[in-house]
């Protein structure tokens, strides 16, 4: 291939479960054997770099970003692999915060082409998928750039996730709630089983699971595999401190935490991301760093504090504009929506709140709406353009009538919904945009560009 555009088109042309209706596939479509064959034909790059592997329903991305930031501040060459992206594919693969470049991506895709062609001819569903190829690209890039350690966020689950072929130093399972139930199961125990499938023999585990059935299962799997377990709320303790943010015209989130990891006590650790729930994510990241220290990595307290203080995580309770305050958040499951509502209530004091909402078909949309609608004065429904899994607006209207008698507005595109929200909102109001990564992806760059234009000198 001779262009970045053709490389992206090739990747997007593969089977992409991020953009396929969940009813069209099942666990039989996810095969670690396929990923093993792909990596083997590429020289098993995943065996050359140790990893921190993070799974969970809520908080895994934030936790990954904190761990990567601390390790990079400590002088390591750190590869970070996340999903999904918001604006461009290259966001998924970074080294010390620097994205894979379009030229590098083109070269890596060309290296994959002969292997993909060979595997496409194999029988038995051996054709590599979009996410599998993205994961392979990450490993190749990390090896090319002599990465010291990789921080990997799982995609949909854990046990059958393509990231699960790795050599972890620590495994993390953040909190678990119902999401992707068609694939992962309808009960907390079933979902936990899939997420906890990343646990490896004798590899330390840090976990933030909170439901009794999830705790029991994680404990059982750790015992069976000889892995130590540090559980948030037990061996791992955290307490939030609220400190005024003097540089903001809005109240701050809990900006410091005290963390106890076993016998180690650390006080006033900074929390750069908004929301009280980030205290728990910070504690898990700190516990990972402590485990890595025990395994011989030299990570100073100064690097820990500085790394935590400088974390950025776009699209998660992110304030992208002021007057009115605009918050975008990719909350797409019950636990994420609950955290968003709690943060908006605690950290902001607008005159009125306006919601722009769109969702994906395989989510608990009625559950999301039950949580979100009472928090907002004005609700705007829309449907994103770039993903066929979006819930039709008529279906959203039907769902809202089943959970609330609140009047709603309907707008046929995210861009039009944004323009309408701006017309409704005064400078002391708040506009929240949530329900899906895809909605955030369609609006974030537009809003940031408008904010930059307003602040630019004439």
C-alpha positions, 0 to 999 in steps of 0.5 A: 500500500502506498498511502496512509488512507489505503492502510486505514481503509484496509484495517477498517475493511476487516471484521470490526466488532466495534462497529458490528451489531452484537447480535451478529456474533458470539464468543465463537467468533473470538479465537486466541488461536487465531491471534497466536498464529498471527503473532507467531508469524510476526516473530512473537513480538509480545514475548520481547516486552513485559506488560501491565495488563488491565481489564474491567468494565469501568476505569481500566482506561484511566488506570492504564493512563496513570500507570503509563504516565508514572512509568514514563516520568520514571524514565521508562520507554512505555508503550500504551495500547488502548481502545477505542480511539476518539478521533484517529486510529493512532490514538490507540498506540502511543509511546511516552504519550507520542502517537504512532505516526501515519508513516509508521502505521503505513509501514507496519500495515505493509509488514502485515499484508503477506501474513494476513493474505496467508491467514485469509487462505486458512480454513476455520475462521482464521482471518485476522480481525480489525482489533487483532491487527491493531494489537499486532501493530502495537506489538510490532511498533513497541518492539521497533521503538525498544519499549521497556514495558507495555501497558495494555487495555483489554478490548471487550472482555479479557479471557478471549481478548487479543491482548491476552497473549502477553507476558504480564508483570502485574494484572489488573481487574478494575470494577465490573458491571453489566456491559456487552452482556450478549458476549460476556454474560448477563450476570456479574459472575459471568462477566467477572469470569471473562474479565478475570481470564487475564489472570496468569499463574503466579502473576500479582493481581490488583483488583477493584471488583466490589460485588461479593460474587465478583470478589469470590470468583477473583479470589478463587482464580488467584488461589488456583493460579498461585497469584497474590491478590490485592483488593481495593477496600481490603489490602488496598485502601484509599481516602479522597481529599477535596481541595479547591482548584484555584485556577478553575471557575468551577469546583474541583473534583477530589484532587488528592488521595491518601493510599495504603498499599499493604504496609506502605502508606502514601499521602496527598497523591494528586488526582488529575482526572475528575470524579471521586471514582478516580480515587479508586483508579489512582489507588490501583495504579499506585498498587501496580507501581508498588508491585513493579518496585518489588519486582526490581523497577526503580520508580521514585516517589517524585516520579509517582507524584509527578506522573499522577499529576500530569495524566490526561485522558480525553473523553472522560468527564473532560471539560472542553469548553467554558461559558457554558461549561461543556463536559464530554464523557464516553459513559456507555454502561450503568457504572460509567453513567453513575460515576458521571452523574455523581461527578456532575453533581459534586463538581459543578454548580450550573444554573441548568444542565442540558444533555446530548445523548446517543447510544449503541444498540447492545447497551442497557439504554433504558438503564442509562436513561433512568440514571441520566434523565433526572439529573438534567433540565433539558434532554436532546436525543440524536444518532451518530452518523459513523456507526451502524450500531447507533440506536434510532432516535424513534427507539430512544423516544420510545425508551424515554417514555417508558422511564420518564414523562420528561419532555425531550428534543430530537435532532437528527445529527450530533452536529445539529444537536450541538448547535441546538444545545448552544442556542438553549444554554446560557453562559452559566449552564452546563452541556453534557455529551454522553452515551457513547464513544462514537458520539464523543468522537463526532463532536469533541474535535468540533467543540475544541476547534470552536473553543480555540477560535473563540480564544484566539487573538483577533 
